[in-house]
Amino acid sequence: MGADFNLSRFVPFVVMHEFEGLLFSDCEAFALGIGRTDLISKFQDIRDKFATPEEINDSPMTAPSKRVEALVAGYQKPLLGILAALEIGLPRIRAACPNFSDWLARLEALGSADL
């Protein structure tokens, strides 16, 4: 990575499962963001089975994206996932997803550190 690479500023993040898991942070906003308010209760039913949205995943067949795809025909992660994330907002995602929030806090701390 070169002589100027500062390893202390390299803070990788490995999502426990998938991006869609984060979207279950607020099921109502998730459904609103993708224009499918009829799915609020179905999203909430999925969410209620796990301690945090980050833990939604029982197998490759029940990964968060597979659950969403089963409910939303033609689900397009790049478009609908971003629209949902914007509707939910970072504060709500952070409040519901402690691993993701901790990673962001580490990045934020780098920005305020005297380097």
Secondary structure, DSSP 4 states (H G I P E B T S, - for coil): --TT--GGG------SS-HHHHHTTSHHHHHHHTT-GGGHHHHHHHHTTSSSGGG--SSGGGSHHHHHHHHSTT--IIIIIHHHHHHH-HHHHHHH-HHHHHHHHHHHHHHHS--
